[in-house]
Amino acid sequence: MTKSLVGFILVVYLKLPVIAVAVLAGVIGYFYTMLSNQTPQAAAAGDSGGAAPIEDDEEDF
């Protein structure tokens, strides 16, 4: 409900084209998705949870 109200205000009161509002919503949605799918920084800093690293035993020729 709130999202459609913001879009209505942008189109009617600020006189923005509907395409511009749709592109803006797409950009905001993209960044929201990218930021909400990030792993916590502690896990990215090397906290492996006690698991040993996997080593490659094959020789490179």
N, C-alpha and C positions, 0 to 999 in steps of 0.2 A: 504494500500500500504506500509506504513512504517513498519507494523508488519511483513509482509512477507519479506521485505528487511532485517530486523534484523535477522530473521530466516535463510535466505539465507547466510548472512555473518557468522553466527555461524556455519553453516554446512560446507560451502565451505572453508572459510579462516581459521577458527579455528579448522577445522577437527573434529567437534563434531558429534556424531551419531544423526540421526534424532529422535530417541526415547528419547534421553536426552534432546533435544531441546523441544520436545512435553511435556515432564514431567515438564520442567522448565516453559513453557508457561501455563500449567495447574495450577501450584503453584502460579504463578503471577496473573493469572485470579481469583483464589480463594481468595487471599488476597485483590485484587482490589474490588471484589464483597463485601467482608465482610466490608471493610473500607468505601465503598461508600453507604452502606445501614444503617450506624449508624445514630441515631438521634442526634440532637445537644445537647451539654452538658447542656445547660440551661434548656431544657425540662426534662432531666434526673435528674436534681438537685432538683426537687420538684415543678416546676412551673406547677400547675395543671390547669391554665387558669380560675380560679375562681370557679371551680366545687367542690361541697362538696364531701368528701370521702364517699363511700358506706359502710354501716355498716351491719354486719350480725346479724339479730335479732333472729335467731334460737338458741336454746340451744344445747350445745354439751353434749350428754349422753354417 
